[in-house]
Amino acid sequence: MKFREVIIILYNLVFNAEDFWQKMNHRSDDVEEDSDFFKNMMIIHAICIFFSTLIYSDGVFFVTPLLKSFFSVLSYFLTFIICRKALSYFSEQYSFLAQKESAIFRILIYTLSFEMLLSSVIAFAPVVFLFLNALLLFSFYIVWTAMQHTLQVEEEKQLHFLFSVAFPLVLFPIFLNKIVVFFIPIIS
């Protein structure tokens, strides 16, 4: 997948979420393209975190930017794994989720990709773009539209499903980054 395609997908996800999820609903269940997108997004995020840390560091030390970019990507990857396991647990409560494994996979990938994009932008101008942290709430909208268009969650279970999926997706990367910074303070 080319960089241009990644940008187009992110643009459609952010500015046309309804149409984006409708198109995803009609696409085949082949998750290889989604996985490729997620890998490219993690690489882009790692590069952005590396260079932003290098720009704002006092010296030209490559260890700190490498560690910071590695642990940032690791936190998103771990969030993906944890949320995927949690959603497989929820599939017992929501019987339809077992048949929608690829849709859940897509929701996780594209929501975390939006959060990585936001984190990458904030990394380059942390003080100026600090207000962009509020845009993490847009992740709830992404999950909400995905839930409506791809999973067709029953109306009485929509709110419960939204919070059980979106809260971990928003909070786990932040939580994991705080843990890493606590144990490895050099990357703060």
C-alpha positions as protocol buffer text, in pm:
chain_id: "A"
residue {
  index: 1
  type: MET
  ca { x: 0 y: 0 z: 0 }
}
residue {
  index: 2
  type: LYS
  ca { x: 136 y: 337 z: -98 }
}
residue {
  index: 3
  type: PHE
  ca { x: 163 y: 642 z: 126 }
}
residue {
  index: 4
  type: ARG
  ca { x: -91 y: 823 z: -90 }
}
residue {
  index: 5
  type: GLU
  ca { x: -347 y: 545 z: -38 }
}
residue {
  index: 6
  type: VAL
  ca { x: -295 y: 561 z: 340 }
}
residue {
  index: 7
  type: ILE
  ca { x: -359 y: 936 z: 334 }
}
residue {
  index: 8
  type: ILE
  ca { x: -675 y: 891 z: 123 }
}
residue {
  index: 9
  type: ILE
  ca { x: -808 y: 625 z: 360 }
}
residue {
  index: 10
  type: LEU
  ca { x: -739 y: 844 z: 665 }
}
residue {
  index: 11
  type: TYR
  ca { x: -900 y: 1144 z: 497 }
}
residue {
  index: 12
  type: ASN
  ca { x: -1214 y: 943 z: 418 }
}
residue {
  index: 13
  type: LEU
  ca { x: -1222 y: 801 z: 770 }
}
residue {
  index: 14
  type: VAL
  ca { x: -1201 y: 1144 z: 934 }
}
residue {
  index: 15
  type: PHE
  ca { x: -1408 y: 1357 z: 699 }
}
residue {
  index: 16
  type: ASN
  ca { x: -1650 y: 1100 z: 555 }
}
residue {
  index: 17
  type: ALA
  ca { x: -1693 y: 837 z: 827 }
}
residue {
  index: 18
  type: GLU
  ca { x: -2046 y: 738 z: 725 }
}
residue {
  index: 19
  type: ASP
  ca { x: -1952 y: 673 z: 362 }
}
residue {
  index: 20
  type: PHE
  ca { x: -1624 y: 513 z: 467 }
}
residue {
  index: 21
  type: TRP
  ca { x: -1798 y: 249 z: 681 }
}
residue {
  index: 22
  type: GLN
  ca { x: -2068 y: 188 z: 422 }
}
residue {
  index: 23
  type: LYS
  ca { x: -1795 y: 110 z: 167 }
}
residue {
  index: 24
  type: MET
  ca { x: -1618 y: -110 z: 422 }
}
residue {
  index: 25
  type: ASN
  ca { x: -1941 y: -297 z: 480 }
}
residue {
  index: 26
  type: HIS
  ca { x: -1965 y: -385 z: 111 }
}
residue {
  index: 27
  type: ARG
  ca { x: -1598 y: -480 z: 79 }
}
residue {
  index: 28
  type: SER
  ca { x: -1488 y: -840 z: 102 }
}
residue {
  index: 29
  type: ASP
  ca { x: -1387 y: -987 z: 436 }
}
residue {
  index: 30
  type: ASP
  ca { x: -1023 y: -1017 z: 332 }
}
residue {
  index: 31
  type: VAL
  ca { x: -831 y: -863 z: 623 }
}
residue {
  index: 32
  type: GLU
  ca { x: -494 y: -861 z: 446 }
}
residue {
  index: 33
  type: GLU
  ca { x: -548 y: -512 z: 304 }
}
residue {
  index: 34
  type: ASP
  ca { x: -656 y: -384 z: 646 }
}
residue {
  index: 35
  type: SER
  ca { x: -351 y: -542 z: 810 }
}
residue {
  index: 36
  type: ASP
  ca { x: -127 y: -385 z: 547 }
}
residue {
  index: 37
  type: PHE
  ca { x: -283 y: -47 z: 617 }
}
residue {
  index: 38
  type: PHE
  ca { x: -228 y: -89 z: 992 }
}
residue {
  index: 39
  type: LYS
  ca { x: 138 y: -187 z: 943 }
}
residue {
  index: 40
  type: ASN
  ca { x: 194 y: 118 z: 723 }
}
residue {
  index: 41
  type: MET
  ca { x: 21 y: 338 z: 976 }
}
residue {
  index: 42
  type: MET
  ca { x: 244 y: 205 z: 1256 }
}
residue {
  index: 43
  type: ILE
  ca { x: 553 y: 273 z: 1044 }
}
residue {
  index: 44
  type: ILE
  ca { x: 438 y: 628 z: 968 }
}
residue {
  index: 45
  type: HIS
  ca { x: 361 y: 683 z: 1336 }
}
residue {
  index: 46
  type: ALA
  ca { x: 702 y: 550 z: 1444 }
}
residue {
  index: 47
  type: ILE
  ca { x: 878 y: 778 z: 1196 }
}
residue {
  index: 48
  type: CYS
  ca { x: 679 y: 1082 z: 1312 }
}
residue {
  index: 49
  type: ILE
  ca { x: 747 y: 1011 z: 1680 }
}
residue {
  index: 50
  type: PHE
  ca { x: 1116 y: 950 z: 1606 }
}
residue {
  index: 51
  type: PHE
  ca { x: 1168 y: 1277 z: 1419 }
}
residue {
  index: 52
  type: SER
  ca { x: 956 y: 1485 z: 1654 }
}
residue {
  index: 53
  type: THR
  ca { x: 1153 y: 1355 z: 1952 }
}
residue {
  index: 54
  type: LEU
  ca { x: 1478 y: 1415 z: 1767 }
}
residue {
  index: 55
  type: ILE
  ca { x: 1374 y: 1773 z: 1690 }
}
residue {
  index: 56
  type: TYR
  ca { x: 1277 y: 1853 z: 2048 }
}
residue {
  index: 57
  type: SER
  ca { x: 1568 y: 1677 z: 2219 }
}
residue {
  index: 58
  type: ASP
  ca { x: 1864 y: 1872 z: 2354 }
}
residue {
  index: 59
  type: GLY
  ca { x: 2131 y: 1675 z: 2175 }
}
residue {
  index: 60
  type: VAL
  ca { x: 2164 y: 1445 z: 1883 }
}
residue {
  index: 61
  type: PHE
  ca { x: 2102 y: 1118 z: 2064 }
}
residue {
  index: 62
  type: PHE
  ca { x: 1923 y: 850 z: 1869 }
}
residue {
  index: 63
  type: VAL
  ca { x: 1849 y: 621 z: 2162 }
}
residue {
  index: 64
  type: THR
  ca { x: 1571 y: 831 z: 2314 }
}
residue {
  index: 65
  type: PRO
  ca { x: 1381 y: 888 z: 1986 }
}
residue {
  index: 66
  type: LEU
  ca { x: 1416 y: 519 z: 1897 }
}
residue {
  index: 67
  type: LEU
  ca { x: 1288 y: 410 z: 2237 }
}
residue {
  index: 68
  type: LYS
  ca { x: 1003 y: 657 z: 2232 }
}
residue {
  index: 69
  type: SER
  ca { x: 888 y: 558 z: 1883 }
}
residue {
  index: 70
  type: PHE
  ca { x: 923 y: 187 z: 1964 }
}
residue {
  index: 71
  type: PHE
  ca { x: 720 y: 210 z: 2284 }
}
residue {
  index: 72
  type: SER
  ca { x: 457 y: 431 z: 2123 }
}
residue {
  index: 73
  type: VAL
  ca { x: 400 y: 180 z: 1846 }
}
residue {
  index: 74
  type: LEU
  ca { x: 413 y: -103 z: 2097 }
}
residue {
  index: 75
  type: SER
  ca { x: 140 y: 60 z: 2305 }
}
residue {
  index: 76
  type: TYR
  ca { x: -91 y: 80 z: 2003 }
}
residue {
  index: 77
  type: PHE
  ca { x: -13 y: -278 z: 1906 }
}
residue {
  index: 78
  type: LEU
  ca { x: -81 y: -400 z: 2260 }
}
residue {
  index: 79
  type: THR
  ca { x: -404 y: -200 z: 2264 }
}
residue {
  index: 80
  type: PHE
  ca { x: -506 y: -375 z: 1945 }
}
residue {
  index: 81
  type: ILE
  ca { x: -435 y: -718 z: 2095 }
}
residue {
  index: 82
  type: ILE
  ca { x: -606 y: -642 z: 2427 }
}
residue {
  index: 83
  type: CYS
  ca { x: -915 y: -493 z: 2262 }
}
residue {
  index: 84
  type: ARG
  ca { x: -939 y: -782 z: 2019 }
}
residue {
  index: 85
  type: LYS
  ca { x: -932 y: -1028 z: 2310 }
}
residue {
  index: 86
  type: ALA
  ca { x: -1188 y: -819 z: 2498 }
}
residue {
  index: 87
  type: LEU
  ca { x: -1416 y: -815 z: 2197 }
}
residue {
  index: 88
  type: SER
  ca { x: -1392 y: -1190 z: 2163 }
}
residue {
  index: 89
  type: TYR
  ca { x: -1506 y: -1202 z: 2527 }
}
residue {
  index: 90
  type: PHE
  ca { x: -1798 y: -971 z: 2443 }
}
residue {
  index: 91
  type: SER
  ca { x: -1897 y: -1203 z: 2160 }
}
residue {
  index: 92
  type: GLU
  ca { x: -2053 y: -1425 z: 2424 }
}
residue {
  index: 93
  type: GLN
  ca { x: -2282 y: -1139 z: 2529 }
}
residue {
  index: 94
  type: TYR
  ca { x: -2343 y: -1025 z: 2173 }
}
residue {
  index: 95
  type: SER
  ca { x: -2409 y: -1343 z: 1978 }
}
residue {
  index: 96
  type: PHE
  ca { x: -2377 y: -1169 z: 1639 }
}
residue {
  index: 97
  type: LEU
  ca { x: -2012 y: -1072 z: 1697 }
}
residue {
  index: 98
  type: ALA
  ca { x: -1885 y: -1422 z: 1635 }
}
residue {
  index: 99
  type: GLN
  ca { x: -1994 y: -1392 z: 1271 }
}
residue {
  index: 100
  type: LYS
  ca { x: -1845 y: -1041 z: 1236 }
}
residue {
  index: 101
  type: GLU
  ca { x: -1479 y: -1108 z: 1322 }
}
residue {
  index: 102
  type: SER
  ca { x: -1349 y: -916 z: 1019 }
}
residue {
  index: 103
  type: ALA
  ca { x: -1571 y: -615 z: 1097 }
}
residue {
  index: 104
  type: ILE
  ca { x: -1440 y: -601 z: 1453 }
}
residue {
  index: 105
  type: PHE
  ca { x: -1087 y: -629 z: 1318 }
}
residue {
  index: 106
  type: ARG
  ca { x: -1153 y: -330 z: 1090 }
}
residue {
  index: 107
  type: ILE
  ca { x: -1307 y: -121 z: 1366 }
}
residue {
  index: 108
  type: LEU
  ca { x: -1001 y: -175 z: 1583 }
}
residue {
  index: 109
  type: ILE
  ca { x: -755 y: -104 z: 1303 }
}
residue {
  index: 110
  type: TYR
  ca { x: -914 y: 214 z: 1174 }
}
residue {
  index: 111
  type: THR
  ca { x: -993 y: 360 z: 1515 }
}
residue {
  index: 112
  type: LEU
  ca { x: -637 y: 303 z: 1635 }
}
residue {
  index: 113
  type: SER
  ca { x: -505 y: 443 z: 1306 }
}
residue {
  index: 114
  type: PHE
  ca { x: -696 y: 765 z: 1366 }
}
residue {
  index: 115
  type: GLU
  ca { x: -549 y: 784 z: 1716 }
}
residue {
  index: 116
  type: MET
  ca { x: -198 y: 724 z: 1579 }
}
residue {
  index: 117
  type: LEU
  ca { x: -252 y: 1001 z: 1325 }
}
residue {
  index: 118
  type: LEU
  ca { x: -362 y: 1238 z: 1597 }
}
residue {
  index: 119
  type: SER
  ca { x: -69 y: 1142 z: 1819 }
}
residue {
  index: 120
  type: SER
  ca { x: 173 y: 1194 z: 1530 }
}
residue {
  index: 121
  type: VAL
  ca { x: 42 y: 1544 z: 1460 }
}
residue {
  index: 122
  type: ILE
  ca { x: 52 y: 1639 z: 1828 }
}
residue {
  index: 123
  type: ALA
  ca { x: 410 y: 1510 z: 1858 }
}
residue {
  index: 124
  type: PHE
  ca { x: 543 y: 1775 z: 1619 }
}
residue {
  index: 125
  type: ALA
  ca { x: 400 y: 2071 z: 1807 }
}
residue {
  index: 126
  type: PRO
  ca { x: 293 y: 1948 z: 2150 }
}
residue {
  index: 127
  type: VAL
  ca { x: 213 y: 2288 z: 2299 }
}
residue {
  index: 128
  type: VAL
  ca { x: 42 y: 2432 z: 1992 }
}
residue {
  index: 129
  type: PHE
  ca { x: -164 y: 2121 z: 1917 }
}
residue {
  index: 130
  type: LEU
  ca { x: -244 y: 2028 z: 2275 }
}
residue {
  index: 131
  type: PHE
  ca { x: -610 y: 2108 z: 2212 }
}
residue {
  index: 132
  type: LEU
  ca { x: -612 y: 1826 z: 1955 }
}
residue {
  index: 133
  type: ASN
  ca { x: -619 y: 1575 z: 2241 }
}
residue {
  index: 134
  type: ALA
  ca { x: -988 y: 1657 z: 2265 }
}
residue {
  index: 135
  type: LEU
  ca { x: -1025 y: 1507 z: 1918 }
}
residue {
  index: 136
  type: LEU
  ca { x: -971 y: 1166 z: 2073 }
}
residue {
  index: 137
  type: LEU
  ca { x: -1342 y: 1186 z: 2141 }
}
residue {
  index: 138
  type: PHE
  ca { x: -1386 y: 1155 z: 1765 }
}
residue {
  index: 139
  type: SER
  ca { x: -1287 y: 790 z: 1815 }
}
residue {
  index: 140
  type: PHE
  ca { x: -1627 y: 739 z: 1972 }
}
residue {
  index: 141
  type: TYR
  ca { x: -1791 y: 868 z: 1655 }
}
residue {
  index: 142
  type: ILE
  ca { x: -1577 y: 637 z: 1441 }
}
residue {
  index: 143
  type: VAL
  ca { x: -1680 y: 337 z: 1652 }
}
residue {
  index: 144
  type: TRP
  ca { x: -2043 y: 453 z: 1653 }
}
residue {
  index: 145
  type: THR
  ca { x: -2066 y: 481 z: 1274 }
}
residue {
  index: 146
  type: ALA
  ca { x: -1879 y: 154 z: 1228 }
}
residue {
  index: 147
  type: MET
  ca { x: -2111 y: -15 z: 1472 }
}
residue {
  index: 148
  type: GLN
  ca { x: -2418 y: 105 z: 1286 }
}
residue {
  index: 149
  type: HIS
  ca { x: -2296 y: 26 z: 935 }
}
residue {
  index: 150
  type: THR
  ca { x: -2095 y: -292 z: 976 }
}
residue {
  index: 151
  type: LEU
  ca { x: -2221 y: -469 z: 1286 }
}
residue {
  index: 152
  type: GLN
  ca { x: -2587 y: -368 z: 1297 }
}
residue {
  index: 153
  type: VAL
  ca { x: -2596 y: -372 z: 1678 }
}
residue {
  index: 154
  type: GLU
  ca { x: -2944 y: -390 z: 1827 }
}
residue {
  index: 155
  type: GLU
  ca { x: -3065 y: -46 z: 1933 }
}
residue {
  index: 156
  type: GLU
  ca { x: -3092 y: -123 z: 2306 }
}
residue {
  index: 157
  type: LYS
  ca { x: -2733 y: -257 z: 2313 }
}
residue {
  index: 158
  type: GLN
  ca { x: -2569 y: 18 z: 2106 }
}
residue {
  index: 159
  type: LEU
  ca { x: -2467 y: 247 z: 2391 }
}
residue {
  index: 160
  type: HIS
  ca { x: -2329 y: -37 z: 2601 }
}
residue {
  index: 161
  type: PHE
  ca { x: -2135 y: -172 z: 2304 }
}
residue {
  index: 162
  type: LEU
  ca { x: -2002 y: 174 z: 2216 }
}
residue {
  index: 163
  type: PHE
  ca { x: -1858 y: 234 z: 2561 }
}
residue {
  index: 164
  type: SER
  ca { x: -1725 y: -119 z: 2599 }
}
residue {
  index: 165
  type: VAL
  ca { x: -1531 y: -80 z: 2273 }
}
residue {
  index: 166
  type: ALA
  ca { x: -1444 y: 289 z: 2247 }
}
residue {
  index: 167
  type: PHE
  ca { x: -1322 y: 351 z: 2602 }
}
residue {
  index: 168
  type: PRO
  ca { x: -1049 y: 85 z: 2586 }
}
residue {
  index: 169
  type: LEU
  ca { x: -949 y: 203 z: 2239 }
}
residue {
  index: 170
  type: VAL
  ca { x: -904 y: 559 z: 2362 }
}
residue {
  index: 171
  type: LEU
  ca { x: -764 y: 494 z: 2709 }
}
residue {
  index: 172
  type: PHE
  ca { x: -531 y: 193 z: 2664 }
}
residue {
  index: 173
  type: PRO
  ca { x: -267 y: 371 z: 2451 }
}
residue {
  index: 174
  type: ILE
  ca { x: -260 y: 661 z: 2697 }
}
residue {
  index: 175
  type: PHE
  ca { x: -241 y: 426 z: 2995 }
}
residue {
  index: 176
  type: LEU
  ca { x: 33 y: 210 z: 2840 }
}
residue {
  index: 177
  type: ASN
  ca { x: 238 y: 519 z: 2748 }
}
residue {
  index: 178
  type: LYS
  ca { x: 213 y: 646 z: 3106 }
}
residue {
  index: 179
  type: ILE
  ca { x: 332 y: 310 z: 3239 }
}
residue {
  index: 180
  type: VAL
  ca { x: 628 y: 309 z: 3001 }
}
residue {
  index: 181
  type: VAL
  ca { x: 721 y: 666 z: 3094 }
}
residue {
  index: 182
  type: PHE
  ca { x: 700 y: 575 z: 3462 }
}
residue {
  index: 183
  type: PHE
  ca { x: 938 y: 282 z: 3423 }
}
residue {
  index: 184
  type: ILE
  ca { x: 1161 y: 439 z: 3157 }
}
residue {
  index: 185
  type: PRO
  ca { x: 1161 y: 811 z: 3237 }
}
residue {
  index: 186
  type: ILE
  ca { x: 1422 y: 896 z: 2973 }
}
residue {
  index: 187
  type: ILE
  ca { x: 1158 y: 876 z: 2699 }
}
residue {
  index: 188
  type: SER
  ca { x: 928 y: 1135 z: 2855 }
}
